[in-house]
Amino acid sequence: MTMSMRDWTISLLLTSVITTLVANLIGNDVSIAESIPGVLILSTIAFVGISLGKLIPLKIPAIIYVVLTGLIVASPISPIAQPVIEYTAKISFMAPITIVGTLAGIGLNFKSFISQSWKMVIIALLVFTGTFLTQAIFAQIFLNLTDALDSF
């Protein structure tokens, strides 16, 4: 049984939502019920941006559309900016960043990813782990350099 691109996208979206909710609970002590509106808003922005990337026939990465969608809905000219900012402010920046890093590594090209042999899964896990550890090391270095840890 093979999964369609739509099935991969839906499962990835659900995995991202659940992972972000749990990471926000553990890392920020924000309840899951309190995090749900912000995570759903962020997921909707991502979904709209990815959909725009598929619909608009330009060779621009989908992440550009996601970022532009987020900027538009959170900008002062947007009628929904206030609730978007209010709910998404409850989501820690670090909660969804691991998922974003993973998606950047895969490049949302699941068809070519799943057509690879089992060796590619091991390589992908090593790349994901290396990316995560590198991000954590740089974050720690910059937090120490800026004395941001002293404010906690």
Secondary structure, DSSP 8 states (H G I E B T S, - for coil): ----HHHHHHHHHHHHHHHHHHHHHHHH---HHHHHHHHHHHHHHHHHHHHHHHHS-S---HHHHHHHHHHHHHSTT-TTHHHHHHHHTTS-THHHHHHHHHHHHHTT-HHHHHTS-HHHHHHHHHHHHHHHHHHHHHHHHHHHHTTGGGG-
